[in-house]
Amino acid sequence: MDFEFTPDELLFVEEVRAFIREQALLPDAADVMAPDRDSDAMLADTPARRRFNREMAKRGYLGLSWPKQYGGSEKSGIYEFLLNEELARVGAPLIGKGVGIVGKTLIRHGSEKLKSEFLPKIRNAEIEFALGYSEPGAGSDLAALKVKAERSGEGWCFNGQKTWNTSAHFADWYWLAARTDPLAPKHKGISLFLVPMNHPGITVQPIRTLGEHRTNHVFLDDVWVHDDYRVGELNKGWTYISEALDLERFTIYPFSPLEVKLEQMWKYVRGVQRNGRALIALPEVRREMARIVAQVETAKMLQRSVIFSASQGGVPTVEAAMCKLYTTTLSQRMANTMMNMLGPDALLHKSCPDAPAGGKWEWVYRSSPLDTIGAGTSEIQKNIIARRGLGLP
Ligand SMILES: Cc1cc2nc3c(=O)[nH]c(=O)nc-3n(C[C@H](O)[C@H](O)[C@H](O)COP(=O)(O)OP(=O)(O)OC[C@H]3O[C@@H](n4cnc5c(N)ncnc54)[C@H](O)[C@@H]3O)c2cc1C
């Protein structure tokens, strides 16, 4: 396995770092880059974030792997991965579902009308999407989704409820999976649609997460769109959803936030004294740090194996499941370790001036479980590893 990046790829990383340094000098930089906050800038909508995304568009960063005919650069997916790594390192918005899931699916399966309407807007950072997949009774078993799409004149009428739809409160368009054939086997009766979020039949209600992020319930009440806004073939939605996930495996879980957290842990254990000694002098702290360092390195290798497999033309389903399971639970283990080291003060919220490390670890402790649920829970990753990797029943 080759873990090294090519000179061209390394040059690109330098270019992105220079871009980030420039952006960091702007007056609204603190609103758009916050390494202490993890890479959750995607979950909020602010003028700073929109401006930052437009700057990325100007640099040609939105659509790096798209074909040239759609304004892309036809680079390998590794460039998108490298870009997201650098963005995640400083807590800036990542290139997200518009460029990835929506854009790449439209390029492969969308009509000319949908391509010409949406791709330029995605590339120019003029449009935001929410993914409407999960429902109260369909998360891990997504194919059980029930939101109904019924034929109505020249279009479709939608009714039902979605849940956990991140960005739905500010998105312009909804990437909606709905049941178009209730009689077909569950994986075969689903289609994908694009629906404007400002349709009067759509109601968005907030869900506040444990990690203080906002996600949403979405209710659809006789929402109508023209058949032109159906994506690809009727009843092929499940295939497109799965394919988009394969295309996105490069970029979903960046490694750099783990490196940043590790640096912050080092800073703390070297800088803080307890009973006249630096924390790092204590044997139990040294042992714990050694364990975490080894685990961060393991996470890096797991991620490199996803990239390597994909770069060889494979679909790294098992590698990606291992990587997702390991990195997201490692983030939790790091937070647990820091909560133990910080002692009782660790429970202080970031709004409290006395909170150690600005309350970062208390926040990570609460927000890191979310990553073990979104985009497939840890148990589902284990099932993938067991069945597809180990051939277990
Ligand atoms: C912060 C956040 C953002 C999200 N954003 C979006 C979004 O933008 N759009 C969207 O559509 N969805 C989104 N989701 C939804 C996410 O994909 C689902 O929460 C996830 O797939 C789990 O589904 P569920 O919540 O219904 O839990 P369930 O599937 O009901 O699972 C409950 C528990 O049972 C376990 N379990 C379920 N099936 C199995 C099995 N076969 N074997 C072993 N254990 C099992 C699970 O691991 C879990 O512990 C988001 C979720 C979160 C937390």
The ligand as an SDF file (V2000), in Angstrom:
LIG
                    3D

 53 58  0  0  0  0  0  0  0  0999 V2000
  -26.5130   14.8930   13.8490 C   0  0  0  0  0  0  0  0  0  0  0  0
  -27.2420   14.0580   12.8480 C   0  0  0  0  0  0  0  0  0  0  0  0
  -27.4410   14.5490   11.5700 C   0  0  0  0  0  0  0  0  0  0  0  0
  -28.1340   13.7950   10.6150 C   0  0  0  0  0  0  0  0  0  0  0  0
  -28.3680   14.3510    9.3800 N   0  0  0  0  0  0  0  0  0  0  0  0
  -29.1840   13.7050    8.5310 C   0  0  0  0  0  0  0  0  0  0  0  0
  -29.5900   14.3250    7.3060 C   0  0  0  0  0  0  0  0  0  0  0  0
  -29.1680   15.4400    6.9740 O   0  0  0  0  0  0  0  0  0  0  0  0
  -30.4700   13.6840    6.5220 N   0  0  0  0  0  0  0  0  0  0  0  0
  -30.9850   12.4630    6.8290 C   0  0  0  0  0  0  0  0  0  0  0  0
  -31.7860   11.9360    6.0630 O   0  0  0  0  0  0  0  0  0  0  0  0
  -30.6110   11.8240    7.9920 N   0  0  0  0  0  0  0  0  0  0  0  0
  -29.7330   12.4170    8.8450 C   0  0  0  0  0  0  0  0  0  0  0  0
  -29.3920   11.8130   10.0370 N   0  0  0  0  0  0  0  0  0  0  0  0
  -30.0140   10.5410   10.3980 C   0  0  0  0  0  0  0  0  0  0  0  0
  -29.0680    9.3780   10.5450 C   0  0  0  0  0  0  0  0  0  0  0  0
  -28.6630    8.9020    9.2820 O   0  0  0  0  0  0  0  0  0  0  0  0
  -29.8030    8.3100   11.3810 C   0  0  0  0  0  0  0  0  0  0  0  0
  -29.9640    8.8400   12.6750 O   0  0  0  0  0  0  0  0  0  0  0  0
  -29.0270    7.0280   11.4640 C   0  0  0  0  0  0  0  0  0  0  0  0
  -28.9970    6.3810   10.2210 O   0  0  0  0  0  0  0  0  0  0  0  0
  -29.6500    6.0720   12.5200 C   0  0  0  0  0  0  0  0  0  0  0  0
  -31.0100    5.9190   12.2980 O   0  0  0  0  0  0  0  0  0  0  0  0
  -32.0580    6.1220   13.5130 P   0  0  0  0  0  0  0  0  0  0  0  0
  -31.7490    7.3940   14.1900 O   0  0  0  0  0  0  0  0  0  0  0  0
  -33.4160    5.9160   12.9520 O   0  0  0  0  0  0  0  0  0  0  0  0
  -31.7360    4.9530   14.5290 O   0  0  0  0  0  0  0  0  0  0  0  0
  -32.1910    3.4420   14.4100 P   0  0  0  0  0  0  0  0  0  0  0  0
  -31.9170    2.9280   13.0500 O   0  0  0  0  0  0  0  0  0  0  0  0
  -33.5970    3.3250   14.9200 O   0  0  0  0  0  0  0  0  0  0  0  0
  -31.1960    2.7320   15.4170 O   0  0  0  0  0  0  0  0  0  0  0  0
  -31.4170    2.7150   16.8440 C   0  0  0  0  0  0  0  0  0  0  0  0
  -30.3160    1.8430   17.4630 C   0  0  0  0  0  0  0  0  0  0  0  0
  -30.4540    0.4940   16.9680 O   0  0  0  0  0  0  0  0  0  0  0  0
  -29.2380    0.0670   16.3670 C   0  0  0  0  0  0  0  0  0  0  0  0
  -29.5230   -0.7670   15.1960 N   0  0  0  0  0  0  0  0  0  0  0  0
  -30.4130   -0.5010   14.1890 C   0  0  0  0  0  0  0  0  0  0  0  0
  -30.3910   -1.4790   13.2650 N   0  0  0  0  0  0  0  0  0  0  0  0
  -29.4550   -2.3690   13.6800 C   0  0  0  0  0  0  0  0  0  0  0  0
  -28.9670   -3.5920   13.1510 C   0  0  0  0  0  0  0  0  0  0  0  0
  -29.4190   -4.0900   11.9960 N   0  0  0  0  0  0  0  0  0  0  0  0
  -28.0030   -4.2640   13.8350 N   0  0  0  0  0  0  0  0  0  0  0  0
  -27.5140   -3.7630   15.0090 C   0  0  0  0  0  0  0  0  0  0  0  0
  -27.9620   -2.6080   15.5730 N   0  0  0  0  0  0  0  0  0  0  0  0
  -28.9020   -1.9340   14.9260 C   0  0  0  0  0  0  0  0  0  0  0  0
  -28.5490    1.3480   15.9390 C   0  0  0  0  0  0  0  0  0  0  0  0
  -27.1580    1.1530   15.8200 O   0  0  0  0  0  0  0  0  0  0  0  0
  -28.9130    2.2910   17.0590 C   0  0  0  0  0  0  0  0  0  0  0  0
  -28.0620    2.1060   18.1640 O   0  0  0  0  0  0  0  0  0  0  0  0
  -28.6430   12.5180   10.9660 C   0  0  0  0  0  0  0  0  0  0  0  0
  -28.4160   12.0180   12.2570 C   0  0  0  0  0  0  0  0  0  0  0  0
  -27.7220   12.7600   13.1870 C   0  0  0  0  0  0  0  0  0  0  0  0
  -27.5160   12.1920   14.5750 C   0  0  0  0  0  0  0  0  0  0  0  0
  1  2  1  0
  2  3  1  0
  2 52  2  0
  3  4  2  0
  4  5  1  0
  4 50  1  0
  5  6  2  0
  6  7  1  0
  6 13  1  0
  7  8  2  0
  7  9  1  0
  9 10  1  0
 10 11  2  0
 10 12  1  0
 12 13  2  0
 13 14  1  0
 14 15  1  0
 14 50  1  0
 15 16  1  0
 16 17  1  0
 16 18  1  0
 18 19  1  0
 18 20  1  0
 20 21  1  0
 20 22  1  0
 22 23  1  0
 23 24  1  0
 24 25  2  0
 24 26  1  0
 24 27  1  0
 27 28  1  0
 28 29  2  0
 28 30  1  0
 28 31  1  0
 31 32  1  0
 32 33  1  0
 33 34  1  0
 33 48  1  0
 34 35  1  0
 35 36  1  0
 35 46  1  0
 36 37  1  0
 36 45  1  0
 37 38  2  0
 38 39  1  0
 39 40  1  0
 39 45  2  0
 40 41  1  0
 40 42  2  0
 42 43  1  0
 43 44  2  0
 44 45  1  0
 46 47  1  0
 46 48  1  0
 48 49  1  0
 50 51  2  0
 51 52  1  0
 52 53  1  0
M  END
$$$$
